C-alpha cells in the first residue's frame, strides 16, 4: 500500500486537501468536488467539466424552474389533498 500525505479531520470532520494534490488536479476555490463512498474508502473527484452551460448566475435556478415537478408525475401531495378535501366537502353538501 502506498502511503501519501496524511491529513487529520478537525472536530467538524473537515480536512484540507494537501496543496500538491489540489495543484495536480486543478482544484481551486469554488471547484465542486464529487464525494463517493466505496467499500471502506472515500474517493474525491473534482468536477471540472459540466454539461450544463453556465450562462449567468441564475442559470441553475432557471433549470430548476423548467424541471420543477418532472419527477413527481404532476401535482404535489398538497394539491392532491386539497382536491380530495373539496370533493369530500361537495359530497357532504349534496347530502344535506
JOFENTA-V906241 format. One record per backbone hydrogen bond with DSSP energy under -0.5 kcal/mol. NH is the residue of the N-H (numbers start at 0). CO is the residue of the C=O. If there is no record, write none. Layout:
# JOFENTA-V906241
nh: (NH:NH)
co: (CO:CO)
This chain:
# JOFENTA-V906241
nh: (2:3:6:9:12:17:20:21:22:23:24:25:25:26:27:30:33:34:35:35:37:37:40:42:44:46:47:52:54:58:61:62:63:64:65:66:67:69:71:72:73:79:80:81:82:83:84:85:86:87:88:89:90:91:92:93:94:95)
co: (0:1:4:13:9:15:17:17:18:19:20:21:22:21:25:27:44:32:33:42:35:40:37:35:33:31:45:50:52:55:57:58:59:60:61:62:63:66:68:68:68:75:76:77:78:79:80:81:82:83:84:85:86:87:88:89:90:91)
